Amino acid sequence: MGLPTVRTTIVHRTILESLTKGHTYGLACAKAGISRSSFDLWRKESKEFAAQVEMAKSEAVESYHDVVHQSALKNVSDAKYMLERHPLTKEQFASNNTSQGPAVAVQINMTRDD
């Protein structure tokens, strides 16, 4: 059995900040010094914490999409590569995605500043 973990504000904040940066659950847990199983249990036990985790993930996806958009203005292939491989977006955008989920279309509007 692993060491007991303490649910503190600092641990929660560390996890949420890490997730907001786009880190995986595993990395966020490691940075906070807790096990992934503790993290999963906390999300299950606390609707508030689970909602905060989802909000942090949403913020990370939004930030990442901004980065991808800026990349697409320079090179669409780079943006496609980023979307297909990043943990936050690869499930939606991977070209070898065989899930039965809805197709996702991406439109990139580019203008020239001449």
N, C-alpha and C positions, 0 to 999 in steps of 0.2 A: 504494500500500500504506500502511496506517495505521501509527501509531506502535506500537512494541512495548509490551506491557503486562507488568507484573510482578505475579505472583500472590503477594500478601503476606497476612499475617494481618489486617492493617488493611483491605485491600480486601475480603477475604472477610467480615469482621465488618460492614463498612458495607453490603454487599449483603444479608446475612442480616437485619440490623436493619431495613433498609428494607422487605424483604419481609414481615417480621413485623408491620410497621405497615400492611400491605395495599397497598403500592405495587406498581406493575406492574414487570415485568422491565426494561423500558426506563428507567423512572425510577430503579430501584435501580442500574442500570448507570451512569446519568448521575451519580448521587450519589457513586458509587465512582470515577468517572473512567475507566471502561473502555467498550469497545464492546459492543454486544449480541452480536456474533459471538464475541468473546472469552469472554463469559459462557457462551454455548452450547457452545463448545469445552471450557471447564473442566468443565461438567456432564457432557459426554460422556467426558472423560478421567478424571474422578475420581468413582467411585461414592459416596465419602464426602461430597464436596461436593454431589453431586446429592441425596443423602438429606437433607443439611442444608437445602437449598433447599426440598424437599418438606415438611420439618418446619416451616420458617418460614412457608410458605404455609398449612399446616394451622392453625398458631397464629393467623394473621391471619384465617382464615375463622371460627374459633371466637370470636375477639374480636368480629368483625363481627356474627356471629349474636347475641351478647349485646347489642350495640347495637340491632340490629333488634328483638329481644325487648322491650327497654325501650321502644322507640318504639311497638311494637304495643300495649303496655298503655295508651298514650295515644290512638293513632290507627292502626287497622289499615291504612288506605289508605296512610299514610306508610311503614309497614313493607313493604307490597307494592311500593311505588315504589322503595324502597331495594334490595330484593332483585332487582328486575327490571333495575336499572341499574348496580349496582356491578360492577367488573371481576371480583371474586372470585365473584360469585353469579349474574350475569346469564345465563350460559350455561344454568344449571339452572332459573332461575325466570322468564325472559322469557316473556311471554304469547304472543309471536309466534315462540316457539322451534319450529323445524321439524325439529330433529334427531330421529333415530330412537332416542335414548336412553330409558331408563325414565322414566316420569312420577314427579314428586316431589310428595308431599303434605306440606303444612305444617299442623300443628295448634298453635294458640295457646290455652292455658288461661288464663283471666283470672278473678281473684277480686276481690271488693270487700273493702276493709278497713273495713267499717262497725262 
